[in-house]
Amino acid sequence: MQGRTQAKGALLLLLTALIWGASFTAQSKGMQSVQAFTFNAVRMTMGAAVLAPFILVRGRLSAKKLTAAQLAEKKISDRKALWQGALLGVVFFAASNIQQHAFLYTQSGKIAFITALYIFFVPIFSLFIKKRTPLMTWLCVILGFAGLYFLCVDPKDLGGLNRGDLLAIGCAAVFALHILLIEKFTAGSDGLRLSAMQFLVGGTLSGIAMFIFEEPKLSGIFDASVPLLYAGVMSCGVAYTLQIIGQKYTEATVASLLLCMESVFGVLCAAVILGERLTLREIIGCAIMFAAIILSQFSQKFTKAGENKKTA
């Protein structure tokens, strides 16, 4: 049964990565018509709006089946999800807008690669909460990082670190914190409520920043309507909710490795949708990443088996 839940978590996170991979193009395209805070304010608000009807309908249906004691317990859980979702929203606001601003200064491939540093930040940050990462998982992380290098970075165009690269590093650190917080909160809170509150708070903060630092125009928003719809409905409303649900069944470091597949799926989507050809270097990168993912799943099984033996 435990193996099934782990597989379920892995599949949900891979689906999340697939949706994110396709949305990378949407983010880049959207920046041609609107500025960063405007883009995120609109897409996060869309994400909250998509989830709200589902939460309301499900809440009314479940209320009819619950006893008075169960309803009281549910209200306590829902209140907890609100403040946890609000905290996630603040972190999500920071990570998303740092990343969106990076598009102004550096190439999308480099942003994808540097943002993926969260696969290192997650196990490093875990040490501060006295959570050890197994050696096998560390090896998977290093292998995955090598795959991302082949996939995203052309050694001829490396150059020096610029402002966009530094922003992407900051984004990776904040996204690592986001992944660890989700792991902590999903155990006892409703995933849909966490996700919706996250978008509501993130969208509100982005909207405030939009009016302070930018000059939003309806014409620009209409021009970016297709990228915004995809980023709002699919990337936010669907994918980030799948991430929260998937992380219920997946350890944070392994989850970060699975989510890094967004870079692989981004390249594959470009090949399928836009007809772009994969280079040998990109094919090697994809193969290494897939190998790292498969090994990470075995790593989880070996770790669980070792823990069960110790318990016995």
GUKOLGU-817662 format. One record per residue (C-alpha): x, y, z. Coordinates in Angstrom, 3 decimals. Each point is the difference from the previous one (the first is absolute). Last residue first. Example, Ala and Ser with C-alpha at 12.3 -4.5 7.8 and 13.67 -1.06 7.14 Angstrom:
% GUKOLGU-817662
{u 13.670 v -1.060 w 7.140}
{u -1.370 v -3.440 w 0.660}
This chain:
% GUKOLGU-817662
{u 11.229 v -4.187 w 13.728}
{u 0.478 v 3.783 w -0.012}
{u 3.538 v -0.374 w -1.332}
{u -1.220 v -2.369 w -2.736}
{u -2.820 v 2.424 w -0.938}
{u 2.489 v 2.892 w -0.281}
{u 2.239 v -2.041 w -2.308}
{u -2.965 v -0.940 w -2.229}
{u -1.085 v 3.655 w -0.141}
{u 3.500 v 1.072 w -1.061}
{u 0.248 v -2.757 w -2.611}
{u -3.398 v 0.929 w -1.458}
{u 0.809 v 3.726 w -0.098}
{u 3.343 v -0.688 w -1.682}
{u -1.721 v -2.183 w -2.598}
{u -2.199 v 2.993 w -0.867}
{u 3.059 v 2.266 w -0.113}
{u 1.721 v -2.406 w -2.414}
{u -2.882 v 0.339 w -2.479}
{u 0.094 v 3.805 w 0.265}
{u 3.797 v 0.131 w -0.453}
{u -0.217 v -2.217 w -3.095}
{u -2.683 v 2.291 w -1.481}
{u 2.275 v 2.995 w 0.613}
{u 2.980 v -1.729 w -1.624}
{u -2.071 v -0.869 w -3.099}
{u -1.347 v 3.560 w -0.295}
{u 3.518 v 1.466 w 0.236}
{u 1.333 v -2.431 w -2.629}
{u -2.867 v 0.991 w -2.329}
{u 0.770 v 3.691 w 0.649}
{u 3.682 v -0.470 w -0.911}
{u -0.925 v -1.928 w -3.136}
{u -2.148 v 2.978 w -1.056}
{u -3.785 v -0.236 w 0.063}
{u -1.711 v 1.458 w -3.049}
{u -2.670 v 2.679 w 0.378}
{u -3.387 v -0.837 w -1.519}
{u -1.790 v 2.621 w 2.094}
{u -2.481 v -2.324 w 1.715}
{u 1.968 v -3.281 w 0.126}
{u 3.577 v 1.306 w 0.311}
{u -0.994 v 2.934 w 2.233}
{u -1.970 v -2.431 w 2.171}
{u 3.087 v -2.248 w 0.281}
{u 2.210 v 2.917 w 1.088}
{u -2.519 v 1.158 w 2.617}
{u -0.566 v -3.599 w 1.088}
{u 3.684 v -0.373 w 0.810}
{u 0.116 v 3.321 w 1.864}
{u -3.207 v -0.840 w 1.891}
{u 1.761 v -3.208 w 1.075}
{u 1.306 v 2.077 w 2.887}
{u -3.299 v -0.789 w 1.755}
{u 1.043 v -3.643 w 0.371}
{u 3.318 v 0.993 w 1.578}
{u -1.719 v 2.433 w 2.373}
{u -2.421 v -2.756 w 1.024}
{u 2.927 v -2.333 w 0.739}
{u 1.427 v 2.663 w 2.324}
{u -3.396 v 0.650 w 1.624}
{u -1.040 v -3.620 w 0.682}
{u -3.053 v -1.012 w -2.025}
{u -3.548 v -1.022 w 0.974}
{u -1.481 v 3.272 w 1.208}
{u 2.242 v 1.714 w -2.554}
{u -2.348 v -1.126 w -2.766}
{u -2.956 v 1.928 w 1.453}
{u 1.942 v 3.278 w 0.265}
{u 1.587 v -0.496 w -3.411}
{u -3.363 v -0.860 w -1.582}
{u -1.322 v 3.310 w 1.338}
{u 3.008 v 1.785 w -1.505}
{u -0.743 v -1.661 w -3.348}
{u -3.768 v 0.588 w -0.295}
{u -0.847 v 3.557 w 1.058}
{u 3.500 v 1.446 w -0.388}
{u 1.609 v -1.538 w -3.109}
{u -3.278 v -1.054 w -1.665}
{u -2.492 v 2.786 w 0.724}
{u 2.239 v 3.012 w 0.581}
{u 3.069 v -0.828 w -2.126}
{u -2.169 v -1.275 w -2.853}
{u -2.408 v 2.913 w 0.185}
{u 2.840 v 2.510 w 0.379}
{u 1.854 v -1.356 w -3.050}
{u -3.246 v 0.287 w -2.032}
{u -0.999 v 3.433 w 1.350}
{u 3.376 v 1.703 w -0.522}
{u -1.381 v 2.504 w -2.517}
{u -3.068 v 0.457 w 2.214}
{u 2.255 v 0.779 w 2.987}
{u 1.973 v 2.494 w -2.096}
{u -3.199 v 1.754 w -1.114}
{u -1.240 v 0.115 w 3.587}
{u 3.068 v 1.980 w 1.013}
{u 2.010 v -0.394 w 3.193}
{u 2.459 v 2.793 w 0.872}
{u 2.528 v -1.621 w 2.309}
{u 1.686 v 0.441 w 3.390}
{u -2.791 v 0.954 w 2.417}
{u -3.045 v -1.264 w -1.914}
{u 1.657 v -3.334 w -0.832}
{u 1.436 v -0.372 w 3.524}
{u -3.541 v 0.118 w 1.416}
{u -1.176 v -2.475 w -2.653}
{u 2.918 v -2.351 w 0.700}
{u -0.907 v 0.053 w 3.709}
{u -3.640 v -0.772 w -0.817}
{u 0.936 v -2.748 w -2.468}
{u 2.321 v -1.692 w 2.504}
{u -2.643 v 0.204 w 2.751}
{u -2.793 v -1.383 w -2.208}
{u 2.313 v -2.513 w -1.658}
{u 1.175 v -1.497 w 3.307}
{u -3.536 v 0.034 w 1.360}
{u -1.161 v -2.071 w -2.984}
{u 2.869 v -2.491 w 0.371}
{u -0.413 v -0.530 w 3.728}
{u -3.768 v -0.341 w -0.435}
{u 0.441 v -2.601 w -2.747}
{u 2.599 v -1.963 w 1.984}
{u -2.110 v -0.326 w 3.178}
{u 2.289 v 0.043 w 3.033}
{u 1.567 v -2.562 w 2.354}
{u 2.966 v -1.527 w -1.845}
{u 0.053 v 2.638 w -2.744}
{u 1.573 v 2.688 w 2.219}
{u 3.521 v -1.348 w 0.579}
{u 0.596 v -1.269 w -3.545}
{u -1.415 v 3.272 w -1.358}
{u 2.395 v 1.947 w 2.232}
{u 2.954 v -2.008 w -1.319}
{u -0.980 v 0.633 w -3.650}
{u -0.450 v 3.761 w 0.617}
{u 3.385 v 0.220 w 1.749}
{u 1.577 v -1.584 w -3.096}
{u -1.958 v 2.485 w -2.155}
{u 1.607 v 2.836 w 2.002}
{u 3.524 v -1.337 w -0.592}
{u -0.646 v -0.578 w -3.720}
{u -1.396 v 3.548 w -0.402}
{u 3.139 v 1.457 w 1.572}
{u 2.123 v -1.953 w -2.495}
{u -2.287 v 1.218 w -2.837}
{u 0.440 v 3.607 w 1.178}
{u 3.777 v -0.452 w -0.064}
{u -0.209 v -1.362 w -3.551}
{u -2.179 v 2.920 w -1.101}
{u 2.447 v 2.526 w 1.464}
{u 2.911 v -1.471 w -1.936}
{u 2.434 v -2.820 w 0.759}
{u 2.689 v -0.265 w -2.644}
{u -0.215 v -1.471 w -3.486}
{u -1.549 v -3.449 w -0.485}
{u -0.726 v 0.235 w -3.714}
{u 2.596 v -2.459 w -1.329}
{u -0.680 v -2.448 w 2.859}
{u -3.645 v -0.336 w -1.192}
{u -2.135 v -0.533 w 3.080}
{u -3.524 v -1.404 w 0.291}
{u 0.006 v -3.726 w -0.738}
{u 3.625 v -0.926 w 0.660}
{u -0.043 v 1.963 w 3.263}
{u -3.398 v -1.419 w 0.940}
{u 1.349 v -3.530 w -0.384}
{u 2.959 v 0.814 w 2.259}
{u -2.433 v 1.368 w 2.603}
{u -2.029 v -3.208 w -0.195}
{u 3.117 v -2.092 w 0.619}
{u 0.917 v 2.187 w 3.001}
{u -3.538 v -0.314 w 1.385}
{u -0.054 v -3.768 w -0.588}
{u 3.318 v -0.335 w 1.863}
{u -1.458 v 2.026 w 2.891}
{u -3.006 v -2.375 w 0.034}
{u 2.317 v -3.011 w 0.294}
{u 1.855 v 1.699 w 2.876}
{u -3.233 v 0.348 w 1.986}
{u -1.132 v 3.566 w 0.901}
{u 0.019 v 0.846 w 3.702}
{u -2.666 v 2.131 w 1.667}
{u 1.262 v 2.011 w 2.955}
{u -2.043 v 3.111 w -0.905}
{u 3.176 v 1.814 w -1.066}
{u 1.091 v -3.083 w -1.969}
{u -3.162 v 0.278 w -2.098}
{u 1.298 v 3.325 w -1.388}
{u 2.847 v -1.931 w -1.666}
{u -2.357 v -2.742 w -1.263}
{u -2.315 v 2.642 w -1.592}
{u 2.774 v 2.360 w -1.205}
{u 1.552 v -2.643 w -2.250}
{u -3.140 v -0.868 w -2.003}
{u -0.833 v 3.722 w 0.305}
{u 2.854 v 0.556 w -2.427}
{u -2.645 v -0.584 w -2.676}
{u -0.457 v 3.773 w -0.140}
{u 3.508 v 0.162 w -1.481}
{u -0.823 v -2.383 w -2.855}
{u -3.386 v 1.467 w -0.910}
{u 1.386 v 3.549 w 0.228}
{u 2.940 v -0.973 w -2.217}
{u -2.374 v -1.378 w -2.623}
{u -2.236 v 3.100 w 0.245}
{u 2.910 v 2.289 w -0.874}
{u 0.958 v 2.887 w 2.288}
{u -0.905 v 3.543 w 1.080}
{u -3.726 v 0.637 w -0.318}
{u -0.910 v -3.675 w 0.513}
{u 1.476 v 0.289 w 3.512}
{u -2.930 v 2.249 w 0.937}
{u -2.393 v -2.957 w -0.328}
{u 2.208 v -2.149 w 2.242}
{u 0.100 v 2.586 w 2.799}
{u -3.745 v 0.448 w -0.457}
{u -0.773 v -3.689 w 0.339}
{u 2.254 v -0.603 w 3.014}
{u -1.197 v 3.019 w 2.026}
{u -3.720 v -0.512 w -0.684}
{u 0.348 v -3.730 w 0.727}
{u 1.594 v 0.765 w 3.381}
{u -2.811 v 2.431 w 0.918}
{u -2.634 v -2.411 w -1.328}
{u 1.434 v -2.934 w 1.968}
{u -0.439 v 2.089 w 3.149}
{u -3.605 v 0.752 w -0.976}
{u -0.619 v -3.689 w -0.741}
{u 1.192 v -0.878 w 3.510}
{u -2.236 v 2.710 w 1.455}
{u -3.037 v -1.237 w -1.941}
{u 0.742 v -3.730 w 0.346}
{u -0.092 v 0.376 w 3.809}
{u -3.440 v 1.584 w -0.238}
{u -1.159 v -2.915 w -2.182}
{u 1.309 v -2.575 w 2.501}
{u -1.845 v 1.699 w 2.881}
{u -3.175 v 0.153 w -2.104}
{u 0.392 v -3.702 w -0.896}
{u 0.187 v -0.971 w 3.692}
{u -3.240 v 1.873 w 0.703}
{u -1.619 v -1.696 w -3.011}
{u 1.165 v -3.420 w 1.216}
{u -1.535 v 0.620 w 3.427}
{u -3.303 v 1.132 w -1.545}
{u -0.079 v -3.095 w -2.242}
{u 1.109 v 0.155 w -3.631}
{u -1.895 v -1.145 w -3.107}
{u -1.839 v 3.253 w -0.822}
{u 3.164 v 2.050 w 0.569}
{u 1.832 v -2.086 w -2.657}
{u -2.288 v 1.225 w -2.781}
{u 0.161 v 3.641 w 1.085}
{u 3.809 v -0.041 w 0.314}
{u 0.440 v -1.757 w -3.365}
{u -2.098 v 2.680 w -1.722}
{u 1.850 v 2.880 w 1.685}
{u 3.493 v -1.454 w -0.513}
{u -0.664 v -0.837 w -3.656}
{u -1.428 v 3.478 w -0.644}
{u 3.082 v 1.711 w 1.570}
{u 2.678 v -1.993 w -1.892}
{u -0.188 v 1.808 w -3.359}
{u -0.297 v 3.431 w 1.662}
{u 3.125 v -0.606 w 2.109}
{u 2.029 v -0.930 w -3.105}
{u -1.376 v 2.969 w -1.932}
{u 1.134 v 2.312 w 2.804}
{u 3.432 v -1.603 w -0.244}
{u 0.108 v 0.561 w -3.789}
{u -1.070 v 3.643 w 0.169}
{u 2.308 v 1.083 w 2.829}
{u 2.863 v -2.038 w -1.478}
{u -0.099 v 1.698 w -3.399}
{u -0.502 v 3.453 w 1.520}
{u 2.929 v -0.491 w 2.386}
{u 2.272 v -1.044 w -2.898}
{u -0.910 v 2.586 w -2.641}
{u -2.459 v -0.541 w -2.835}
{u 0.176 v -0.505 w -3.785}
{u 3.342 v -1.710 w -0.745}
{u 0.056 v -1.463 w 3.509}
{u -2.922 v -2.224 w -0.970}
{u 2.094 v -1.789 w -2.594}
{u 2.674 v -0.996 w 2.559}
{u -2.573 v -1.154 w 2.530}
{u -1.959 v -1.923 w -2.646}
{u 3.176 v -1.710 w -1.235}
{u 0.717 v -1.194 w 3.539}
{u -3.617 v -1.162 w 0.238}
{u 0.658 v -3.186 w -1.998}
{u 2.575 v -1.157 w 2.516}
{u -2.277 v 0.974 w 2.887}
{u -2.759 v -2.281 w -1.317}
{u 2.440 v -2.902 w -0.397}
{u 1.560 v 0.665 w 3.424}
{u -3.431 v -0.184 w 1.646}
{u -0.697 v -3.271 w -1.835}
{u 3.317 v -1.292 w 1.357}
{u -1.073 v 1.108 w 3.491}
{u -3.333 v -1.822 w -0.297}
{u 1.736 v -3.149 w -1.287}
{u 2.534 v 0.027 w 2.858}
{u -2.718 v 0.454 w 2.634}
{u -2.053 v -2.877 w -1.434}
{u 3.108 v -2.219 w -0.110}
{u 0.675 v 0.800 w 3.661}
{u -3.653 v -0.743 w 0.831}
{u 0.211 v -3.334 w -1.812}
{u 3.219 v -0.993 w 1.749}
{u -1.639 v 0.724 w 3.363}
{u -2.849 v -2.378 w -0.870}
